[in-house]
């Protein structure tokens, strides 16, 4: 789980850095990618709670990465979205 969290954080930083470098606002990105501001910030902060499910988080991440020209979501994260990340997100939401 720790490796997945690290990869998600690195991916989130890459997304944020690309957005800032391209001088795009969160609002610009959310409108173009059809995501909410909370979802954009969640992806950049490795927080998947703004998404209804891991599947939506994955699709949002792929859409946002493509928009910014960032490498796709790491494969280890994709495999973990449906298991470890879902479990971690559910336990956080239960608090």
DSSP file (Angstrom, degrees, kcal/mol; ACC not computed):
  #  RESIDUE AA STRUCTURE BP1 BP2  ACC     N-H-->O    O-->H-N    N-H-->O    O-->H-N    TCO  KAPPA ALPHA  PHI   PSI    X-CA   Y-CA   Z-CA
    1    1 A X     >        0   0    0      0, 0.0     4,-2.5     0, 0.0     5,-0.2   0.000 360.0 360.0 360.0 -37.9    0.0    0.0    0.0
    2    2 A X  H  >  +     0   0    0      1,-0.2     4,-2.4     2,-0.2     5,-0.2   0.902 360.0  50.7 -62.2 -41.4    2.8    2.4    0.8
    3    3 A X  H  > S+     0   0    0      2,-0.2     4,-2.5     1,-0.2    -1,-0.2   0.894 110.1  50.5 -62.7 -39.7    4.3    2.0   -2.7
    4    4 A X  H  > S+     0   0    0      2,-0.2     4,-2.7     1,-0.2    -2,-0.2   0.930 110.3  49.1 -64.1 -45.4    1.0    2.8   -4.2
    5    5 A X  H  X S+     0   0    0     -4,-2.5     4,-2.4     1,-0.2    -2,-0.2   0.904 111.3  50.1 -60.9 -41.5    0.5    5.9   -2.1
    6    6 A X  H  X S+     0   0    0     -4,-2.4     4,-2.5     2,-0.2    -1,-0.2   0.923 111.7  47.7 -63.0 -44.6    4.0    7.0   -3.0
    7    7 A X  H  X S+     0   0    0     -4,-2.5     4,-2.6     1,-0.2    -2,-0.2   0.895 111.6  50.6 -64.0 -40.1    3.3    6.5   -6.7
    8    8 A X  H  X S+     0   0    0     -4,-2.7     4,-2.7     2,-0.2    38,-0.3   0.910 110.9  48.8 -64.3 -41.0    0.0    8.4   -6.4
    9    9 A X  H  X S+     0   0    0     -4,-2.4     4,-2.4     2,-0.2    -2,-0.2   0.921 112.7  47.5 -64.3 -43.5    1.7   11.3   -4.7
   10   10 A X  H  X S+     0   0    0     -4,-2.5     4,-2.2     2,-0.2    -2,-0.2   0.909 113.4  48.3 -63.6 -41.9    4.4   11.5   -7.3
   11   11 A X  H  X S+     0   0    0     -4,-2.6     4,-2.3     2,-0.2    -2,-0.2   0.915 111.0  51.1 -63.9 -43.1    1.8   11.3  -10.1
   12   12 A X  H  X S+     0   0    0     -4,-2.7     4,-2.6     1,-0.2    -2,-0.2   0.897 109.3  50.0 -60.6 -41.8   -0.2   14.0   -8.4
   13   13 A X  H  X S+     0   0    0     -4,-2.4     4,-3.0     2,-0.2     5,-0.2   0.900 109.4  51.9 -63.3 -40.4    2.9   16.2   -8.1
   14   14 A X  H  X S+     0   0    0     -4,-2.2     4,-2.2     2,-0.2    -2,-0.2   0.905 110.7  48.5 -63.3 -40.7    3.6   15.7  -11.8
   15   15 A X  H  X S+     0   0    0     -4,-2.3     4,-2.4     2,-0.2    -2,-0.2   0.950 114.1  45.2 -62.7 -48.9    0.0   16.7  -12.6
   16   16 A X  H  X S+     0   0    0     -4,-2.6     4,-2.8     1,-0.2     5,-0.2   0.931 112.8  50.3 -62.5 -45.8    0.2   19.8  -10.5
   17   17 A X  H  X S+     0   0    0     -4,-3.0     4,-2.7     1,-0.2    -1,-0.2   0.903 111.5  48.8 -59.7 -41.4    3.6   20.8  -11.8
   18   18 A X  H  X S+     0   0    0     -4,-2.2     4,-1.9    -5,-0.2    -1,-0.2   0.910 112.1  48.8 -65.4 -41.3    2.4   20.4  -15.4
   19   19 A X  H  <>S+     0   0    0     -4,-2.4     5,-2.5     2,-0.2    -2,-0.2   0.933 114.6  44.3 -63.9 -45.6   -0.8   22.5  -14.8
   20   20 A X  H ><5S+     0   0    0     -4,-2.8     3,-1.6     1,-0.2    -2,-0.2   0.917 111.9  52.7 -65.6 -43.4    1.2   25.3  -13.1
   21   21 A X  H 3<5S+     0   0    0     -4,-2.7    -1,-0.2     1,-0.3    -2,-0.2   0.851 109.9  48.7 -61.6 -34.5    3.9   25.3  -15.8
   22   22 A X  T 3<5S-     0   0    0     -4,-1.9    -1,-0.3    -5,-0.2    -2,-0.2   0.385 113.9-122.2 -85.7   4.3    1.2   25.6  -18.4
   23   23 A X  T < 5 +     0   0    0     -3,-1.6     2,-0.4     1,-0.2    -3,-0.2   0.885  59.5 150.6  55.9  44.5   -0.3   28.5  -16.4
   24   24 A X      < -     0   0    0     -5,-2.5    -1,-0.2    -6,-0.1     2,-0.1  -0.849  39.4-135.1-104.9 141.3   -3.7   26.7  -16.1
   25   25 A X     >  -     0   0    0     -2,-0.4     4,-2.2     1,-0.1     5,-0.2  -0.471  26.0-111.4 -85.9 165.1   -6.0   27.3  -13.2
   26   26 A X  H  > S+     0   0    0      1,-0.2     4,-2.8     2,-0.2     5,-0.2   0.903 122.3  54.2 -59.7 -40.5   -7.8   24.4  -11.4
   27   27 A X  H  > S+     0   0    0      2,-0.2     4,-2.3     1,-0.2     5,-0.2   0.910 106.2  51.2 -61.2 -43.6  -11.0   25.9  -12.9
   28   28 A X  H  > S+     0   0    0      1,-0.2     4,-2.2     2,-0.2    -1,-0.2   0.945 114.0  44.2 -56.6 -49.4   -9.5   25.7  -16.4
   29   29 A X  H  X S+     0   0    0     -4,-2.2     4,-2.4     1,-0.2     6,-0.2   0.898 111.7  52.0 -65.8 -42.2   -8.6   22.1  -16.0
   30   30 A X  H  X>S+     0   0    0     -4,-2.8     5,-2.0     1,-0.2     4,-0.9   0.908 111.9  46.3 -64.4 -40.5  -11.8   21.1  -14.4
   31   31 A X  H  <5S+     0   0    0     -4,-2.3     3,-0.3    -5,-0.2    -1,-0.2   0.921 115.2  45.7 -66.5 -43.2  -13.9   22.5  -17.2
   32   32 A X  H  <5S+     0   0    0     -4,-2.2    -2,-0.2    -5,-0.2    -1,-0.2   0.860 120.5  38.8 -69.0 -35.4  -11.8   21.0  -19.9
   33   33 A X  H  <5S-     0   0    0     -4,-2.4    -1,-0.2    -5,-0.2    -2,-0.2   0.448 106.0-122.3 -96.1  -1.4  -11.6   17.6  -18.3
   34   34 A X  T  <5S+     0   0    0     -4,-0.9     2,-0.3    -3,-0.3    -3,-0.2   0.904  71.1 125.0  58.4  43.4  -15.2   17.6  -17.1
   35   35 A X      < -     0   0    0     -5,-2.0    -1,-0.2    -6,-0.2    -2,-0.1  -0.871  63.9-106.1-123.5 159.1  -14.1   17.0  -13.5
   36   36 A X     >  -     0   0    0     -2,-0.3     4,-2.2     1,-0.1     5,-0.2  -0.418  30.4-111.8 -79.2 162.4  -14.9   19.1  -10.4
   37   37 A X  H  > S+     0   0    0      1,-0.2     4,-2.7     2,-0.2     5,-0.2   0.910 120.7  55.0 -57.7 -41.6  -12.4   21.4   -8.8
   38   38 A X  H  > S+     0   0    0      1,-0.2     4,-2.2     2,-0.2    -1,-0.2   0.880 107.2  49.7 -60.7 -38.2  -12.3   19.0   -5.8
   39   39 A X  H  > S+     0   0    0      2,-0.2     4,-2.6     1,-0.2    -1,-0.2   0.906 110.5  49.2 -68.8 -41.0  -11.5   16.1   -8.1
   40   40 A X  H  X S+     0   0    0     -4,-2.2     4,-2.2     2,-0.2    -2,-0.2   0.952 114.9  44.5 -60.7 -49.0   -8.7   17.9   -9.8
   41   41 A X  H  X S+     0   0    0     -4,-2.7     4,-1.6     1,-0.2    -2,-0.2   0.853 111.4  55.2 -65.2 -33.9   -7.2   18.9   -6.5
   42   42 A X  H  <>S+     0   0    0     -4,-2.2     5,-3.3    -5,-0.2     4,-0.3   0.927 108.1  47.4 -63.8 -45.0   -7.8   15.3   -5.2
   43   43 A X  H ><5S+     0   0    0     -4,-2.6     3,-1.0     1,-0.2    -2,-0.2   0.918 113.1  48.7 -62.1 -42.2   -5.8   13.9   -8.1
   44   44 A X  H 3<5S+     0   0    0     -4,-2.2    -1,-0.2     1,-0.2    -2,-0.2   0.793 117.0  42.6 -68.0 -26.5   -3.0   16.4   -7.5
   45   45 A X  T 3<5S-     0   0    0     -4,-1.6    -1,-0.2     2,-0.2    -2,-0.2   0.247 112.2-114.6-103.9  12.3   -3.0   15.6   -3.8
   46   46 A X  T < 5S+     0   0    0     -3,-1.0     2,-0.6    -4,-0.3    -3,-0.2   0.843  73.2 135.4  58.0  36.3   -3.3   11.8   -4.2
   47   47 A X      < +     0   0    0     -5,-3.3     3,-0.5    -6,-0.2    -1,-0.2  -0.957  31.2 179.2-118.2 111.6   -6.7   11.9   -2.5
   48   48 A X    >   +     0   0    0     -2,-0.6     3,-1.9     1,-0.2    -1,-0.1   0.428  55.6 100.4 -93.1   0.3   -9.3    9.8   -4.3
   49   49 A X  T 3  S+     0   0    0      1,-0.3    -1,-0.2    -7,-0.1   -10,-0.1   0.784  70.1  66.5 -60.4 -28.8  -12.2   10.6   -1.9
   50   50 A X  T 3  S+     0   0    0     -3,-0.5     2,-0.3   -12,-0.2    -1,-0.3   0.614  90.7  84.2 -67.8  -6.9  -13.8   13.2   -4.3
   51   51 A X  S <  S-     0   0    0     -3,-1.9     3,-0.1     1,-0.1     4,-0.0  -0.725  78.4-135.4-100.0 146.9  -14.5   10.4   -6.7
   52   52 A X  S    S-     0   0    0     -2,-0.3     2,-0.3     1,-0.2    -1,-0.1   0.847  85.8  -8.5 -64.6 -36.7  -17.6    8.1   -6.6
   53   53 A X  S  > S-     0   0    0      1,-0.1     4,-2.1    -5,-0.0     3,-0.2  -0.965  73.5 -99.4-154.6 165.5  -15.5    5.0   -7.2
   54   54 A X  H  > S+     0   0    0     -2,-0.3     4,-2.7     1,-0.2     5,-0.2   0.844 120.5  59.8 -59.2 -33.2  -12.0    3.9   -8.1
   55   55 A X  H  > S+     0   0    0      1,-0.2     4,-2.4     2,-0.2    -1,-0.2   0.920 107.0  45.0 -62.2 -43.4  -13.1    3.5  -11.7
   56   56 A X  H  > S+     0   0    0     -3,-0.2     4,-2.7     2,-0.2    -1,-0.2   0.881 111.8  53.0 -67.4 -37.5  -14.1    7.1  -11.9
   57   57 A X  H  X S+     0   0    0     -4,-2.1     4,-2.6     2,-0.2    -2,-0.2   0.924 110.1  48.1 -62.3 -43.6  -10.9    8.2  -10.3
   58   58 A X  H  X S+     0   0    0     -4,-2.7     4,-2.5     2,-0.2    -2,-0.2   0.931 113.0  46.5 -63.5 -46.6   -8.9    6.2  -12.9
   59   59 A X  H  X S+     0   0    0     -4,-2.4     4,-2.5     1,-0.2    -1,-0.2   0.906 113.7  49.3 -63.6 -40.6  -10.9    7.6  -15.8
   60   60 A X  H  X S+     0   0    0     -4,-2.7     4,-2.7     2,-0.2     5,-0.2   0.913 110.8  50.1 -63.3 -42.4  -10.5   11.1  -14.4
   61   61 A X  H  X S+     0   0    0     -4,-2.6     4,-2.6     1,-0.2     5,-0.2   0.910 111.8  47.7 -63.1 -42.6   -6.8   10.6  -13.9
   62   62 A X  H  X S+     0   0    0     -4,-2.5     4,-2.3     2,-0.2    -1,-0.2   0.920 113.6  47.4 -65.0 -42.7   -6.3    9.4  -17.4
   63   63 A X  H  X S+     0   0    0     -4,-2.5     4,-2.2     2,-0.2    -2,-0.2   0.921 114.9  45.9 -64.2 -44.3   -8.3   12.3  -18.8
   64   64 A X  H  X S+     0   0    0     -4,-2.7     4,-2.0     2,-0.2    -2,-0.2   0.909 112.6  50.0 -66.5 -42.9   -6.5   14.9  -16.8
   65   65 A X  H  X>S+     0   0    0     -4,-2.6     5,-2.6    -5,-0.2     4,-1.3   0.904 111.4  48.9 -62.8 -41.6   -3.1   13.4  -17.6
   66   66 A X  H  <5S+     0   0    0     -4,-2.3     3,-0.3     2,-0.2    -1,-0.2   0.919 109.3  52.8 -64.1 -43.3   -3.9   13.4  -21.3
   67   67 A X  H  <5S+     0   0    0     -4,-2.2    -1,-0.2     1,-0.2    -2,-0.2   0.889 116.4  39.0 -58.2 -41.4   -5.0   17.0  -21.2
   68   68 A X  H  <5S-     0   0    0     -4,-2.0    -1,-0.2    -5,-0.1    -2,-0.2   0.617 110.8-118.4 -86.2 -13.3   -1.8   18.1  -19.5
   69   69 A X  T  <5 +     0   0    0     -4,-1.3     2,-0.3    -3,-0.3    -3,-0.2   0.807  62.6 148.6  77.8  30.2    0.5   15.8  -21.6
   70   70 A X      < -     0   0    0     -5,-2.6    -1,-0.3    -6,-0.2     3,-0.1  -0.714  57.6 -90.9 -96.8 147.8    1.7   13.9  -18.5
   71   71 A X        -     0   0    0     -2,-0.3    -1,-0.1     1,-0.1     3,-0.1  -0.171  58.4 -90.2 -51.9 149.8    2.6   10.2  -18.7
   72   72 A X        -     0   0    0      1,-0.2    -1,-0.1    -3,-0.1     3,-0.1  -0.055  56.5 -70.9 -62.6 166.7   -0.3    7.9  -17.9
   73   73 A X        -     0   0    0    -15,-0.1    -1,-0.2     1,-0.1     5,-0.1  -0.314  65.1 -96.0 -55.1 135.4   -1.2    6.7  -14.4
   74   74 A X    >>  -     0   0    0    -67,-0.1     4,-1.8     1,-0.1     3,-0.7  -0.288  28.8-125.3 -57.3 139.6    1.4    4.2  -13.2
   75   75 A X  H 3> S+     0   0    0      1,-0.3     4,-2.3     2,-0.2     5,-0.2   0.841 108.9  58.7 -57.9 -36.9    0.3    0.6  -13.9
   76   76 A X  H 3> S+     0   0    0      1,-0.2     4,-1.4     2,-0.2    -1,-0.3   0.878 106.4  49.1 -62.0 -36.0    0.7   -0.4  -10.2
   77   77 A X  H <> S+     0   0    0     -3,-0.7     4,-1.5     2,-0.2    -1,-0.2   0.893 107.7  54.2 -69.3 -39.3   -1.7    2.3   -9.3
   78   78 A X  H  X S+     0   0    0     -4,-1.8     4,-0.6     1,-0.2     3,-0.5   0.940 110.0  46.7 -60.4 -46.8   -4.2    1.1  -11.8
   79   79 A X  H  < S+     0   0    0     -4,-2.3     3,-0.3     1,-0.2    -1,-0.2   0.834 114.7  48.1 -64.0 -31.6   -4.1   -2.4  -10.4
   80   80 A X  H ><>S+     0   0    0     -4,-1.4     5,-2.0    -5,-0.2     3,-1.2   0.661  89.0  81.8 -86.1 -16.6   -4.5   -1.1   -6.9
   81   81 A X  I 3<>S+     0   0    0     -4,-1.5     5,-0.6    -3,-0.5    -1,-0.2   0.893  95.6  45.9 -56.0 -39.9   -7.4    1.3   -7.6
   82   82 A X  I 3<5S+     0   0    0     -4,-0.6    -1,-0.3    -3,-0.3    -2,-0.2   0.596 128.7  16.8 -82.3 -10.1   -9.9   -1.6   -7.3
   83   83 A X  I <>5S+     0   0    0     -3,-1.2     4,-2.4    -4,-0.2     5,-0.2   0.593 127.8  23.6-123.9 -82.6   -8.4   -3.2   -4.2
   84   84 A X  I  >5S+     0   0    0      1,-0.2     4,-2.8     2,-0.2     5,-0.2   0.911 125.0  46.0 -62.5 -46.0   -6.0   -1.4   -1.8
   85   85 A X  I  ><S+     0   0    0     -5,-2.0     4,-3.0     2,-0.2     5,-0.2   0.904 112.9  50.5 -67.0 -40.5   -7.0    2.1   -2.6
   86   86 A X  H  ><S+     0   0    0     -6,-0.6     4,-2.5    -5,-0.6    -1,-0.2   0.923 112.6  47.3 -61.1 -44.0  -10.7    1.4   -2.5
   87   87 A X  H  X S+     0   0    0     -4,-2.4     4,-2.2     2,-0.2    -2,-0.2   0.924 114.1  46.8 -62.7 -45.2  -10.2   -0.3    0.9
   88   88 A X  H  X S+     0   0    0     -4,-2.8     4,-2.0     2,-0.2    -2,-0.2   0.908 113.4  48.3 -64.3 -42.4   -8.1    2.6    2.2
   89   89 A X  H  X S+     0   0    0     -4,-3.0     4,-2.6     1,-0.2    -2,-0.2   0.902 111.2  50.7 -65.5 -41.1  -10.6    5.2    0.9
   90   90 A X  H  X S+     0   0    0     -4,-2.5     4,-1.6    -5,-0.2    -1,-0.2   0.899 110.1  49.6 -63.9 -40.3  -13.5    3.3    2.5
   91   91 A X  H  < S+     0   0    0     -4,-2.2     4,-0.5     2,-0.2    -1,-0.2   0.872 112.2  48.0 -68.9 -34.7  -11.8    3.2    5.8
   92   92 A X  H >< S+     0   0    0     -4,-2.0     3,-1.1     1,-0.2    -2,-0.2   0.922 111.7  49.7 -68.0 -43.9  -11.1    6.9    5.7
   93   93 A X  H 3< S+     0   0    0     -4,-2.6    -2,-0.2     1,-0.3    -1,-0.2   0.778 104.2  60.7 -66.5 -26.2  -14.7    7.7    4.7
   94   94 A X  T 3<        0   0    0     -4,-1.6    -1,-0.3     1,-0.2    -2,-0.2   0.666 360.0 360.0 -75.2 -15.9  -15.9    5.5    7.6
   95   95 A X    <         0   0    0     -3,-1.1    -1,-0.2    -4,-0.5    -2,-0.1   0.492 360.0 360.0 -72.1 360.0  -14.2    7.7   10.1
